[in-house]
């Protein structure tokens, strides 16, 4: 996973050192950036291609779900683009601090 993040320009890494650093401020790294880096542009939902074309459901399900899945993907990516790594880090730190009270 680390290699994918380096390739996407999100992490810096040096050969022989296991001490990666962020390539830019976490406030400029979105959840969408991370998702695209590690998922290799795969969609969240996948249509089963191995259905029976002679069945009323199996013969039509791909076309029926394709539009719905595309909409879900677009909505998810729009939402991921609104959230940054900085938000995630801040939330983790707040939750950890709350546990220590």
N, CA, C and O atoms as CSV, one atom per row, in Angstrom:
chain,resi,resn,atom,element,x,y,z
A,1,UNK,N,N,0.831,-1.180,0.000
A,1,UNK,CA,C,0.000,0.000,0.000
A,1,UNK,C,C,0.882,1.252,0.000
A,1,UNK,O,O,0.580,2.242,-0.667
A,2,UNK,N,N,1.975,1.186,0.761
A,2,UNK,CA,C,2.847,2.347,0.840
A,2,UNK,C,C,3.398,2.719,-0.540
A,2,UNK,O,O,3.496,3.900,-0.875
A,3,UNK,N,N,3.754,1.716,-1.330
A,3,UNK,CA,C,4.281,1.977,-2.673
A,3,UNK,C,C,3.250,2.708,-3.535
A,3,UNK,O,O,3.604,3.585,-4.323
A,4,UNK,N,N,1.986,2.347,-3.385
A,4,UNK,CA,C,0.923,3.012,-4.149
A,4,UNK,C,C,0.778,4.475,-3.731
A,4,UNK,O,O,0.546,5.346,-4.569
A,5,UNK,N,N,0.916,4.737,-2.433
A,5,UNK,CA,C,0.808,6.106,-1.937
A,5,UNK,C,C,1.997,6.952,-2.392
A,5,UNK,O,O,1.845,8.138,-2.682
A,6,UNK,N,N,3.175,6.341,-2.454
A,6,UNK,CA,C,4.360,7.036,-2.969
A,6,UNK,C,C,4.168,7.343,-4.448
A,6,UNK,O,O,4.413,8.464,-4.895
A,7,UNK,N,N,3.730,6.344,-5.200
A,7,UNK,CA,C,3.516,6.516,-6.644
A,7,UNK,C,C,2.498,7.624,-6.930
A,7,UNK,O,O,2.624,8.347,-7.919
A,8,UNK,N,N,1.497,7.753,-6.068
A,8,UNK,CA,C,0.460,8.778,-6.240
A,8,UNK,C,C,0.925,10.159,-5.781
A,8,UNK,O,O,0.195,11.140,-5.925
A,9,UNK,N,N,2.132,10.237,-5.232
A,9,UNK,CA,C,2.650,11.521,-4.781
A,9,UNK,C,C,2.113,11.967,-3.441
A,9,UNK,O,O,2.150,13.154,-3.118
A,10,UNK,N,N,1.613,11.024,-2.655
A,10,UNK,CA,C,1.070,11.360,-1.340
A,10,UNK,C,C,2.085,11.134,-0.224
A,10,UNK,O,O,2.012,11.775,0.825
A,11,UNK,N,N,3.027,10.228,-0.448
A,11,UNK,CA,C,4.077,9.929,0.526
A,11,UNK,C,C,5.441,10.110,-0.115
A,11,UNK,O,O,5.611,9.931,-1.321
A,12,UNK,N,N,6.416,10.473,0.726
A,12,UNK,CA,C,7.822,10.467,0.331
A,12,UNK,C,C,8.463,9.272,1.006
A,12,UNK,O,O,8.149,8.957,2.154
A,13,UNK,N,N,9.354,8.613,0.302
A,13,UNK,CA,C,10.031,7.449,0.860
A,13,UNK,C,C,11.459,7.419,0.349
A,13,UNK,O,O,11.739,7.817,-0.781
A,14,UNK,N,N,12.363,6.937,1.205
A,14,UNK,CA,C,13.760,6.802,0.810
A,14,UNK,C,C,14.152,5.341,0.889
A,14,UNK,O,O,13.781,4.650,1.837
A,15,UNK,N,N,14.903,4.859,-0.101
A,15,UNK,CA,C,15.352,3.460,-0.070
A,15,UNK,C,C,16.149,3.162,1.203
A,15,UNK,O,O,17.003,3.945,1.617
A,16,UNK,N,N,15.853,2.028,1.802
A,16,UNK,CA,C,16.564,1.606,3.002
A,16,UNK,C,C,16.038,2.190,4.299
A,16,UNK,O,O,16.463,1.776,5.377
A,17,UNK,N,N,15.129,3.136,4.216
A,17,UNK,CA,C,14.559,3.754,5.421
A,17,UNK,C,C,13.063,3.469,5.474
A,17,UNK,O,O,12.334,3.693,4.508
A,18,UNK,N,N,12.630,2.976,6.613
A,18,UNK,CA,C,11.196,2.764,6.799
A,18,UNK,C,C,10.669,3.930,7.637
A,18,UNK,O,O,10.230,3.757,8.774
A,19,UNK,N,N,10.725,5.099,7.050
A,19,UNK,CA,C,10.255,6.302,7.728
A,19,UNK,C,C,9.627,7.237,6.699
A,19,UNK,O,O,10.157,8.315,6.430
A,20,UNK,N,N,8.497,6.821,6.124
A,20,UNK,CA,C,7.871,7.669,5.104
A,20,UNK,C,C,7.337,8.961,5.712
A,20,UNK,O,O,7.000,9.017,6.895
A,21,UNK,N,N,7.267,9.981,4.889
A,21,UNK,CA,C,6.686,11.254,5.310
A,21,UNK,C,C,5.626,11.655,4.286
A,21,UNK,O,O,5.657,11.219,3.136
A,22,UNK,N,N,4.706,12.476,4.720
A,22,UNK,CA,C,3.685,12.978,3.799
A,22,UNK,C,C,4.340,13.896,2.773
A,22,UNK,O,O,5.217,14.689,3.116
A,23,UNK,N,N,3.925,13.791,1.538
A,23,UNK,CA,C,4.474,14.616,0.465
A,23,UNK,C,C,3.924,16.042,0.506
A,23,UNK,O,O,4.517,16.965,-0.052
A,24,UNK,N,N,2.785,16.205,1.174
A,24,UNK,CA,C,2.201,17.536,1.333
A,24,UNK,C,C,1.400,17.555,2.623
A,24,UNK,O,O,1.182,16.519,3.251
A,25,UNK,N,N,0.977,18.720,3.002
A,25,UNK,CA,C,0.214,18.880,4.233
A,25,UNK,C,C,-1.046,18.015,4.199
A,25,UNK,O,O,-1.693,17.910,3.157
A,26,UNK,N,N,-1.406,17.387,5.338
A,26,UNK,CA,C,-2.618,16.566,5.365
A,26,UNK,C,C,-3.890,17.340,5.024
A,26,UNK,O,O,-4.894,16.741,4.635
A,27,UNK,N,N,-3.854,18.660,5.166
A,27,UNK,CA,C,-5.052,19.437,4.812
A,27,UNK,C,C,-5.253,19.519,3.300
A,27,UNK,O,O,-6.310,19.940,2.831
A,28,UNK,N,N,-4.226,19.112,2.535
A,28,UNK,CA,C,-4.327,19.113,1.074
A,28,UNK,C,C,-4.440,17.708,0.484
A,28,UNK,O,O,-4.417,17.540,-0.735
A,29,UNK,N,N,-4.561,16.709,1.341
A,29,UNK,CA,C,-4.738,15.329,0.888
A,29,UNK,C,C,-6.166,14.919,1.220
A,29,UNK,O,O,-6.545,14.854,2.389
A,30,UNK,N,N,-6.949,14.647,0.193
A,30,UNK,CA,C,-8.341,14.262,0.432
A,30,UNK,C,C,-8.475,12.749,0.549
A,30,UNK,O,O,-7.598,11.993,0.133
A,31,UNK,N,N,-9.572,12.340,1.115
A,31,UNK,CA,C,-9.880,10.916,1.185
A,31,UNK,C,C,-9.988,10.341,-0.227
A,31,UNK,O,O,-9.650,9.178,-0.450
A,32,UNK,N,N,-10.451,11.138,-1.168
A,32,UNK,CA,C,-10.525,10.695,-2.562
A,32,UNK,C,C,-9.126,10.445,-3.130
A,32,UNK,O,O,-8.920,9.476,-3.860
A,33,UNK,N,N,-8.169,11.309,-2.800
A,33,UNK,CA,C,-6.787,11.092,-3.245
A,33,UNK,C,C,-6.271,9.738,-2.758
A,33,UNK,O,O,-5.660,8.984,-3.515
A,34,UNK,N,N,-6.526,9.447,-1.499
A,34,UNK,CA,C,-6.059,8.196,-0.900
A,34,UNK,C,C,-6.782,7.010,-1.527
A,34,UNK,O,O,-6.153,6.012,-1.879
A,35,UNK,N,N,-8.080,7.116,-1.663
A,35,UNK,CA,C,-8.881,6.048,-2.272
A,35,UNK,C,C,-8.376,5.726,-3.673
A,35,UNK,O,O,-8.161,4.561,-4.010
A,36,UNK,N,N,-8.188,6.755,-4.482
A,36,UNK,CA,C,-7.728,6.529,-5.859
A,36,UNK,C,C,-6.332,5.917,-5.896
A,36,UNK,O,O,-6.028,5.105,-6.770
A,37,UNK,N,N,-5.490,6.305,-4.951
A,37,UNK,CA,C,-4.127,5.766,-4.917
A,37,UNK,C,C,-4.117,4.279,-4.583
A,37,UNK,O,O,-3.396,3.506,-5.215
A,38,UNK,N,N,-4.905,3.877,-3.603
A,38,UNK,CA,C,-4.839,2.480,-3.154
A,38,UNK,C,C,-5.794,1.556,-3.895
A,38,UNK,O,O,-5.577,0.344,-3.909
A,39,UNK,N,N,-6.826,2.083,-4.500
A,39,UNK,CA,C,-7.802,1.235,-5.184
A,39,UNK,C,C,-7.569,1.126,-6.688
A,39,UNK,O,O,-8.334,0.449,-7.376
A,40,UNK,N,N,-6.545,1.767,-7.208
A,40,UNK,CA,C,-6.227,1.676,-8.635
A,40,UNK,C,C,-7.441,1.949,-9.527
A,40,UNK,O,O,-7.649,1.266,-10.529
A,41,UNK,N,N,-8.235,2.947,-9.155
A,41,UNK,CA,C,-9.416,3.351,-9.935
A,41,UNK,C,C,-10.484,2.271,-10.056
A,41,UNK,O,O,-11.244,2.260,-11.024
A,42,UNK,N,N,-10.549,1.374,-9.095
A,42,UNK,CA,C,-11.639,0.398,-9.063
A,42,UNK,C,C,-12.859,1.047,-8.424
A,42,UNK,O,O,-12.727,1.875,-7.523
A,43,UNK,N,N,-14.015,0.680,-8.879
A,43,UNK,CA,C,-15.256,1.196,-8.303
A,43,UNK,C,C,-15.566,0.511,-6.981
A,43,UNK,O,O,-15.100,-0.597,-6.715
A,44,UNK,N,N,-16.355,1.184,-6.163
A,44,UNK,CA,C,-16.767,0.626,-4.877
A,44,UNK,C,C,-17.637,-0.614,-5.057
A,44,UNK,O,O,-17.484,-1.597,-4.332
A,45,UNK,N,N,-18.538,-0.563,-6.015
A,45,UNK,CA,C,-19.468,-1.663,-6.265
A,45,UNK,C,C,-19.174,-2.284,-7.622
A,45,UNK,O,O,-18.798,-1.594,-8.569
A,46,UNK,N,N,-19.351,-3.593,-7.700
A,46,UNK,CA,C,-19.059,-4.307,-8.940
A,46,UNK,C,C,-20.266,-5.138,-9.366
A,46,UNK,O,O,-20.940,-5.750,-8.538
A,47,UNK,N,N,-20.521,-5.148,-10.649
A,47,UNK,CA,C,-21.643,-5.900,-11.207
A,47,UNK,C,C,-21.203,-7.322,-11.503
A,47,UNK,O,O,-20.150,-7.545,-12.102
A,48,UNK,N,N,-22.010,-8.276,-11.083
A,48,UNK,CA,C,-21.736,-9.688,-11.357
A,48,UNK,C,C,-21.971,-9.951,-12.837
A,48,UNK,O,O,-23.086,-9.806,-13.337
A,49,UNK,N,N,-20.921,-10.333,-13.523
A,49,UNK,CA,C,-21.007,-10.593,-14.965
A,49,UNK,C,C,-21.432,-12.035,-15.266
A,49,UNK,O,O,-21.702,-12.374,-16.418
A,50,UNK,N,N,-21.490,-12.868,-14.250
A,50,UNK,CA,C,-21.748,-14.298,-14.462
A,50,UNK,C,C,-23.183,-14.672,-14.097
A,50,UNK,O,O,-23.414,-15.607,-13.331
A,51,UNK,N,N,-24.124,-13.948,-14.641
A,51,UNK,CA,C,-25.530,-14.268,-14.395
A,51,UNK,C,C,-26.102,-14.979,-15.617
A,51,UNK,O,O,-25.546,-14.911,-16.713
A,52,UNK,N,N,-27.203,-15.648,-15.409
A,52,UNK,CA,C,-27.847,-16.406,-16.482
A,52,UNK,C,C,-28.630,-15.445,-17.385
A,52,UNK,O,O,-29.610,-14.850,-16.939
A,53,UNK,N,N,-28.215,-15.288,-18.637
A,53,UNK,CA,C,-28.907,-14.357,-19.531
A,53,UNK,C,C,-30.329,-14.799,-19.882
A,53,UNK,O,O,-31.120,-13.995,-20.376
A,54,UNK,N,N,-30.658,-16.061,-19.634
A,54,UNK,CA,C,-32.006,-16.556,-19.925
A,54,UNK,C,C,-32.978,-16.293,-18.775
A,54,UNK,O,O,-34.190,-16.449,-18.927
A,55,UNK,N,N,-32.439,-15.895,-17.634
A,55,UNK,CA,C,-33.258,-15.585,-16.454
A,55,UNK,C,C,-33.704,-14.126,-16.550
A,55,UNK,O,O,-32.940,-13.273,-17.001
A,56,UNK,N,N,-34.933,-13.836,-16.129
A,56,UNK,CA,C,-35.436,-12.454,-16.196
A,56,UNK,C,C,-34.554,-11.501,-15.385
A,56,UNK,O,O,-34.299,-10.374,-15.808
A,57,UNK,N,N,-34.093,-11.957,-14.223
A,57,UNK,CA,C,-33.217,-11.118,-13.398
A,57,UNK,C,C,-31.804,-11.123,-13.971
A,57,UNK,O,O,-31.230,-10.069,-14.243
A,58,UNK,N,N,-31.253,-12.318,-14.152
A,58,UNK,CA,C,-29.882,-12.444,-14.643
A,58,UNK,C,C,-29.649,-11.797,-15.993
A,58,UNK,O,O,-28.551,-11.311,-16.264
A,59,UNK,N,N,-30.647,-11.784,-16.830
A,59,UNK,CA,C,-30.510,-11.200,-18.157
A,59,UNK,C,C,-30.614,-9.685,-18.192
A,59,UNK,O,O,-30.317,-9.061,-19.212
A,60,UNK,N,N,-31.033,-9.095,-17.089
A,60,UNK,CA,C,-31.249,-7.647,-17.064
A,60,UNK,C,C,-30.546,-6.912,-15.926
A,60,UNK,O,O,-30.482,-5.683,-15.927
A,61,UNK,N,N,-30.027,-7.650,-14.970
A,61,UNK,CA,C,-29.496,-7.024,-13.757
A,61,UNK,C,C,-28.304,-6.110,-14.025
A,61,UNK,O,O,-28.175,-5.064,-13.389
A,62,UNK,N,N,-27.427,-6.494,-14.963
A,62,UNK,CA,C,-26.255,-5.657,-15.228
A,62,UNK,C,C,-26.659,-4.256,-15.686
A,62,UNK,O,O,-26.170,-3.257,-15.157
A,63,UNK,N,N,-27.554,-4.189,-16.673
A,63,UNK,CA,C,-27.990,-2.882,-17.174
A,63,UNK,C,C,-28.765,-2.102,-16.118
A,63,UNK,O,O,-28.649,-0.880,-16.028
A,64,UNK,N,N,-29.549,-2.812,-15.325
A,64,UNK,CA,C,-30.330,-2.157,-14.275
A,64,UNK,C,C,-29.417,-1.538,-13.224
A,64,UNK,O,O,-29.616,-0.392,-12.822
A,65,UNK,N,N,-28.417,-2.295,-12.781
A,65,UNK,CA,C,-27.535,-1.816,-11.717
A,65,UNK,C,C,-26.453,-0.861,-12.203
A,65,UNK,O,O,-25.944,-0.065,-11.413
A,66,UNK,N,N,-26.095,-0.918,-13.456
A,66,UNK,CA,C,-24.999,-0.097,-13.970
A,66,UNK,C,C,-25.211,1.390,-13.686
A,66,UNK,O,O,-24.308,2.059,-13.183
A,67,UNK,N,N,-26.384,1.903,-14.003
A,67,UNK,CA,C,-26.673,3.313,-13.751
A,67,UNK,C,C,-26.701,3.653,-12.273
A,67,UNK,O,O,-26.204,4.698,-11.852
A,68,UNK,N,N,-27.290,2.756,-11.490
A,68,UNK,CA,C,-27.362,2.977,-10.044
A,68,UNK,C,C,-25.963,2.983,-9.444
A,68,UNK,O,O,-25.623,3.874,-8.666
A,69,UNK,N,N,-25.150,1.992,-9.803
A,69,UNK,CA,C,-23.789,1.899,-9.272
A,69,UNK,C,C,-22.944,3.100,-9.695
A,69,UNK,O,O,-22.114,3.575,-8.920
A,70,UNK,N,N,-23.148,3.590,-10.909
A,70,UNK,CA,C,-22.415,4.779,-11.369
A,70,UNK,C,C,-22.774,5.990,-10.521
A,70,UNK,O,O,-21.906,6.788,-10.169
A,71,UNK,N,N,-24.045,6.123,-10.198
A,71,UNK,CA,C,-24.503,7.228,-9.357
A,71,UNK,C,C,-23.931,7.124,-7.948
A,71,UNK,O,O,-23.492,8.122,-7.374
A,72,UNK,N,N,-23.938,5.918,-7.394
A,72,UNK,CA,C,-23.373,5.695,-6.058
A,72,UNK,C,C,-21.884,6.043,-6.059
A,72,UNK,O,O,-21.396,6.692,-5.133
A,73,UNK,N,N,-21.168,5.614,-7.094
A,73,UNK,CA,C,-19.734,5.893,-7.201
A,73,UNK,C,C,-19.480,7.398,-7.244
A,73,UNK,O,O,-18.607,7.908,-6.542
A,74,UNK,N,N,-20.243,8.095,-8.065
A,74,UNK,CA,C,-20.081,9.546,-8.197
A,74,UNK,C,C,-20.348,10.242,-6.868
A,74,UNK,O,O,-19.589,11.122,-6.461
A,75,UNK,N,N,-21.426,9.848,-6.190
A,75,UNK,CA,C,-21.769,10.452,-4.900
A,75,UNK,C,C,-20.689,10.174,-3.856
A,75,UNK,O,O,-20.326,11.062,-3.084
A,76,UNK,N,N,-20.180,8.954,-3.832
A,76,UNK,CA,C,-19.137,8.592,-2.870
A,76,UNK,C,C,-17.868,9.406,-3.124
A,76,UNK,O,O,-17.250,9.907,-2.185
A,77,UNK,N,N,-17.485,9.535,-4.391
A,77,UNK,CA,C,-16.279,10.294,-4.720
A,77,UNK,C,C,-16.449,11.776,-4.400
A,77,UNK,O,O,-15.505,12.423,-3.947
A,78,UNK,N,N,-17.632,12.312,-4.630
A,78,UNK,CA,C,-17.905,13.708,-4.277
A,78,UNK,C,C,-17.762,13.906,-2.776
A,78,UNK,O,O,-17.184,14.896,-2.330
A,79,UNK,N,N,-18.283,12.974,-2.003
A,79,UNK,CA,C,-18.179,13.050,-0.548
A,79,UNK,C,C,-16.730,12.894,-0.084
A,79,UNK,O,O,-16.274,13.639,0.784
A,80,UNK,N,N,-16.004,11.927,-0.657
A,80,UNK,CA,C,-14.607,11.713,-0.269
A,80,UNK,C,C,-13.751,12.940,-0.566
A,80,UNK,O,O,-12.809,13.230,0.171
A,81,UNK,N,N,-14.067,13.655,-1.626
A,81,UNK,CA,C,-13.296,14.844,-2.005
A,81,UNK,C,C,-13.465,15.974,-0.991
A,81,UNK,O,O,-12.642,16.889,-0.944
A,82,UNK,N,N,-14.511,15.921,-0.189
A,82,UNK,CA,C,-14.786,16.968,0.799
A,82,UNK,C,C,-14.066,16.742,2.121
A,82,UNK,O,O,-14.052,17.632,2.972
A,83,UNK,N,N,-13.473,15.580,2.309
A,83,UNK,CA,C,-12.832,15.244,3.580
A,83,UNK,C,C,-11.334,15.082,3.396
A,83,UNK,O,O,-10.873,14.471,2.432
A,84,UNK,N,N,-10.582,15.641,4.338
A,84,UNK,CA,C,-9.129,15.614,4.230
A,84,UNK,C,C,-8.505,14.680,5.261
A,84,UNK,O,O,-9.131,14.282,6.243
A,85,UNK,N,N,-7.254,14.352,4.995
A,85,UNK,CA,C,-6.489,13.555,5.944
A,85,UNK,C,C,-6.345,14.303,7.267
A,85,UNK,O,O,-6.315,13.682,8.330
A,86,UNK,N,N,-6.257,15.621,7.211
A,86,UNK,CA,C,-6.163,16.427,8.431
A,86,UNK,C,C,-7.389,16.216,9.316
A,86,UNK,O,O,-7.255,16.098,10.534
A,87,UNK,N,N,-8.573,16.169,8.724
A,87,UNK,CA,C,-9.804,15.917,9.494
A,87,UNK,C,C,-9.740,14.561,10.187
A,87,UNK,O,O,-10.120,14.424,11.350
A,88,UNK,N,N,-9.258,13.575,9.461
A,88,UNK,CA,C,-9.184,12.219,10.003
A,88,UNK,C,C,-8.191,12.173,11.160
A,88,UNK,O,O,-8.473,11.587,12.204
A,89,UNK,N,N,-7.031,12.793,10.970
A,89,UNK,CA,C,-6.020,12.835,12.036
A,89,UNK,C,C,-6.579,13.545,13.260
A,89,UNK,O,O,-6.448,13.050,14.379
A,90,UNK,N,N,-7.201,14.701,13.053
A,90,UNK,CA,C,-7.773,15.460,14.170
A,90,UNK,C,C,-8.817,14.647,14.924
A,90,UNK,O,O,-8.844,14.663,16.154
A,91,UNK,N,N,-9.671,13.941,14.200
A,91,UNK,CA,C,-10.712,13.138,14.837
A,91,UNK,C,C,-10.104,11.999,15.657
A,91,UNK,O,O,-10.558,11.720,16.767
A,92,UNK,N,N,-9.091,11.349,15.117
A,92,UNK,CA,C,-8.426,10.265,15.849
A,92,UNK,C,C,-7.815,10.803,17.139
A,92,UNK,O,O,-7.957,10.191,18.197
A,93,UNK,N,N,-7.137,11.944,17.053
A,93,UNK,CA,C,-6.509,12.529,18.242
A,93,UNK,C,C,-7.548,12.935,19.284
A,93,UNK,O,O,-7.335,12.740,20.481
A,94,UNK,N,N,-8.668,13.497,18.837
A,94,UNK,CA,C,-9.741,13.867,19.772
A,94,UNK,C,C,-10.331,12.640,20.463
A,94,UNK,O,O,-10.580,12.661,21.669
A,95,UNK,N,N,-10.549,11.589,19.708
A,95,UNK,CA,C,-11.106,10.367,20.288
A,95,UNK,C,C,-10.137,9.740,21.291
A,95,UNK,O,O,-10.551,9.246,22.339
A,96,UNK,N,N,-8.863,9.765,20.966
A,96,UNK,CA,C,-7.868,9.204,21.879
A,96,UNK,C,C,-7.786,10.035,23.152
A,96,UNK,O,O,-7.671,9.491,24.250
A,97,UNK,N,N,-7.847,11.344,23.002
A,97,UNK,CA,C,-7.817,12.233,24.164
A,97,UNK,C,C,-9.034,11.984,25.059
A,97,UNK,O,O,-8.915,11.974,26.284
A,98,UNK,N,N,-10.194,11.786,24.450
A,98,UNK,CA,C,-11.423,11.529,25.211
A,98,UNK,C,C,-11.331,10.223,25.990
A,98,UNK,O,O,-11.897,10.119,27.078
A,99,UNK,N,N,-10.636,9.236,25.464
A,99,UNK,CA,C,-10.481,7.954,26.163
A,99,UNK,C,C,-9.656,8.100,27.431
A,99,UNK,O,O,-9.835,7.338,28.382
A,100,UNK,N,N,-8.759,9.066,27.451
A,100,UNK,CA,C,-7.843,9.235,28.582
A,100,UNK,C,C,-8.438,10.062,29.708
A,100,UNK,O,O,-7.801,10.239,30.747
A,101,UNK,N,N,-9.631,10.565,29.522
A,101,UNK,CA,C,-10.269,11.391,30.568
A,101,UNK,C,C,-10.837,10.542,31.655
A,101,UNK,O,O,-11.408,11.065,32.612
